[in-house]
């Protein structure tokens, strides 16, 4: 094998190692920004001008993943939405789950008509939409906003939100995932060798990739990955800055740790429905969903502003700058990881093409924009 081929494959594997460390539970933090009083009612009044109520009552069950269950912020927002939904003759019964895997499986087996989960997990229902959170694919929040406008605001991409009987009806930004290490001396991919990395036990490929790099995978789940980092059981995790305070990740960072100031993944959440069940009772379902998607895009800026505000709460002492040469190396690394995962059928090539066009829209002079890759 040519030396360059070996090096790019190693970089791709390294990106997979870091991507595997991401724990989706982190975005369910208890101090997520609260919606101002009366805001939900105001939003429903605006939407009411664009969409009339259903002709007859529709009763549905929705599985909600919130690590804090009924006491969590996601479930709380879902309750507010359910109350407002009655104005459209839609009656929603919410079923809270503290385990995302159980929530997804309950939806898959028909216990719910809808489910709220991370887009990473939603890939099992729609490989195209589930590929949105690809490693390194959306380097800034400006990229995230553009991607959401393409996916949620365009009628051309609407059919791609449907996969069999399932449909992703909504996407929401949840924040960038940053690599966090308990020792600043782990300042390169090469130095991750021998270190312990938290991996999600529901994706067995993660452990394989970590072993190939020489690091040690530590099976974890959404309820204990932070505790393992804080107690020194693992050396490396990746999570949104939103998780820093509520999951007390500063304990794991200690006095020697740091956070790479470079997003690994821009995380989103997905709302998925079983359209086979619902469209039988809502003949104009597609028209209604398209209106709701476009309506939701009006508030992407507010969501991103809230995320930025929380990121500012991470003390400056923890942030680790990434040099321009290293950043370029990591960009190549993540691109190779995307190519490898696409070739293996993990990422959808159509989504990879869209995300590349988004990146080239923001930076047309980037090297990748003159190639046929992705």
N, C-alpha and C positions, 0 to 999 in steps of 0.2 A: 504494500500500500504506500502511496506517495506520502511523504512527511506532512504536506499540507492537509491531505485528507484525514490523517490521523489527528492532527491538531484541531481541525474544525469539528470532527466528531467528538473529541474530548470537550470542546467548548459547548457543543450542543448538549452533551450529557450533564455538564456542569449547570447549564441553565435549567435542565429538568430537575436536578437536585434541589436547586433553590426554589423553583416553582412548586415542588412537592411539599415544601415546608409550610406553604400558606394554609392557614386554618380559617375556614369561612365563618366559624362561630364568632370571630372577633368583631364582626360588624354588627353584632346584636347587642352592643354595649349599652349599659343602663343609662349612660348620660348622653345618648344621641340627642341632637337638638329637638326640643319640643315644638309642636305646632302651636302658633299663637291662638289664644281663645277666639272662637268664632271663625277661624280661618277656613275650616272644613265646610261650614255652612255657606260661607261666601263663595267658595269654589263650586259647590253644588249649584248655587243660584246662577253662576255664570254658565255652567255646563247645561243647565236646564233650558237656557235660551237656544242651545244648539241641538238638543236631543229631547224628544218627548218621552213620557213614561211608557212602559210596556202596556199592551192592551189588556193583559191579564196577569195576575200575580205569578211570579216565578220564585220557587224556593230552591236554594242551592246550599251545599255544604262546602266550606273552604278550609283546607288544612293550612295552618299557619306555623311556620318554624320560628320560634323565639326561644333562645337559650334560657330565658327567665320565665317561660310559660305565660300564664295569664297576667303576671306582674310586669312583663317586659314591654318595651316601647313599641316593638313591631306589632304585637298583639293589641296594644292600646290604640295605635293608629288604625288597625284593621277594624276595631270596634267602632271608631268614629265613622269610618267609611261605610260600614254596614248599616249604621243608623241613617246616614244620608241616603243610602241606596234605596231605602223604602220609598223615597219620593218618586222613584222610577218604577215602583211596583216590584222591586227586587228584594227578596227577603233572604238574608244570608245568615247561616248558622256557622259560627267559627269553631274550629277544633284545634286547640293549641298543642304543639309538640316541642319538647325541649331537645329532641334528637332529630336532626335534619334527615338522616337516612330513613327513620321511621315515618316521618312526614311524607317523604317522596314515595315510599312503598305503599303507604295508606292511600295516596292519590292514585298510584298505578293500579291498585287492586279494586278501585271503584268506591272507596269509602267517602271520597270527596269529589266534587265536580271541578274544584280548583285547588291550587296550592301556591304558597309563597315561599320560595327557596332561593338560594344563591344560583347565579347563572352557571357556575361551575357544575353544580349538581343537576341543573335543568338540562344539561347536555344529554342525559339519558332519555329525555322526551323529545328533544329537537337538536340534533347534532349541529345544524347550521347556526341557530341562535346561541347554542351552548358554547360555540367556539369564539364568541365575542371576547371572553376573558383570556385570550391567548397570551402567553408569556411575551412581554415586551412589545405587544402589538399596538398599544395606545400609550405613548410615553408621557402625555400631559393631559390635563383636564380639558384643554381646548380640543384635543383629539377625541376625547370621550364625547364631548358635546356634538361634534360633527358626526361621529359614528351613530349616535342616537338619532340625530336628525335624518340620516340616511335610512336607518332601520325602522324608525317609528313614524317618520313623516312622509315617506314615499310610498305611493301605491304600487310601484314596481317591485319593491321588496316585500310587500305585504304577503304574497303567496308563500314566501320562504319562511314566514313565521308559523306555518302550518306543516306538521309532519304526521301523516296518518290521522289519527283521531285527536291528536294533541295540538295545542296552539299556544305560543308565547304571546300573551296579550299586552304585556307591559314590561318595561325595563327601567331600572333606577340606579344611578351612580351611588356607590357605597364607599368609595375611597381607594386610594392607591395602597398596595401592599409593599412594605419596605422590608428588606432583609435586616434582621436584628441579631447581633452577636454578643456573647457575654465577655468578649475580650477583643479589644481593638486591633490586636496583633493578627486577627483573622481578617486581614485587609485585602485578600485576593482569593480567587477561586481555588488556586493551587493549595492555599493554606487551610482549606476546608477538609483536606484529606485527614482521616483519623478522627475528625470531630463528630459529635453526635447531633443528628438532625431529626427533628420531629417530623413524622410522616403520618398522613391520614390512613388509618388501617383499612378504609374501604376501597383504596386504590393500591393494589398490590404492585403495580408497575413502579411505584415510587421507590420502594425498598430496593428493587433491582437496579434502578438507575443510581441510587446513592452508593450501593455496593460497588458498582462499576467505577465510580469516582474515587473509591477508597475511603469514603466516609461511612459512618455507622448509622443505619436507620433505626429509629426508635418509634415503634407503633404507638400512635396516639389517637385521640378522638377530640371532638369539639369541647368536651367538658374538662379535659385535663392537660391539653397541650401547653397552656399558659402556666399552669402549676408546675409542670415539668421544667419549663424554662426558668421560672422563678426559683425553683429548688436546686438548679444546677444539674438536673438529670440530662438535659440536652443543652448543647452549646449554641444552636442556631434555630431560629424560627423566621417566618415571614408573616407579617400581619399589617393591617391598616393602622395608621396613627390613631384612629378612632379607638383602638383597643388599649392604648397606652395607659391611661389612667384607670378605667374601670376594671381592667384585668391585672392591674398593678405590675405591668411589665418592667417598670423601673427597678423592681426587685431583682429580676433576672439580669438586667443590664449592670446593676451594681455601680461600682466606681470605675470599672475598666471597660465596660461594654459600650456599644455604639449602634447607631442606625444609619445604614447607607442612604445617602440623600439621592436616591435614584429608584424610581418605581420599578418593581419587578412585574407586577400585574395591576391593572386598574380593574377593581372588583365591581361587579354590578349584581343587582338582585333581579329575579324574574317572577312574574305572575303567569302561571300556566293553567290552562283550562282543558277539560275534555269536551271539545266542541261537538262531538257526536251527540252527547246528551242534551246540550244546551240549544243547538241550532234547531232541534225538533220543535222547540217551543218559542224560538225567537227567529222568525223567517228572515228578518233584516239584520241578523247578527253581524255580518261583515261590515255593513254600513255604520252600525253603531260603534263597533270596535275601532274603525278607522277614525271616526270623529273623536273618540276618547284618547287615542294615541296622539293625535295632533294637539288636542287640548293639553295633555300632560307635558308636551314639549315646552310649553310656555313657562314651566317652572323648573327646568333643568338648571338654569343659572342660579336660582335660589338654593337648590340642593347642593350644587358645587361650592357656592359661597359658604354654606354651613360647614361643609367638610374642610375647606381651607381654614376656617376659623378654629376648628378643633385641632387641626394639625399644628397651628401656631402655639398650642398649649404644651407641646412637647418641648422641654427645655433645650436651649441651644447647645448645651454641653454634650448632648448625646448624638447630634447629627454629625455624620462623617462625610466630608466632601469626596466626590469621585473625580479624579483627574480626567482631563480631556482624552488622553491616550487610553486610560482604563475604560472610560465610558464607551469609546469606540469599540474596544475589545469586547465589552459586554453586549453592545448592540449586535455585533457579529455573532456572538455566542447565542443570543436569544433568537436571532434570525435562523441560525442553523437548527436550533431546537424546534422552532415552528415548522421548518421544512421537514425535519425528521418525524415530528408528530403528525403532520399532514400525510406524509408517505405511509405512516402506520395506521391511518384511518381515524386518529383521535380528533384532529381538527378538520373542519370542512373546508375544502379548497376554495369554494365560492366566497366564504366569509374571509379567508385569508386574502383573496383578491380585493375585496371591498376595503379591508383594513389597510392594505398597502396603498390603495388610492387615497385613503384618508391621510395617511402619513405624507404622501407625496404632494397632496394638496397644501399641507402646512409647510413642507420643506421640499420643494420640487428639485433642488440641487443635490439632494441626498444620493449617495452612490447607488442605492437600491432602485432608484427611480429610472435608471438607465439599463436595468436588467429585466429578464423575463421571469425571474424567480417569484414565487407566490402569485 
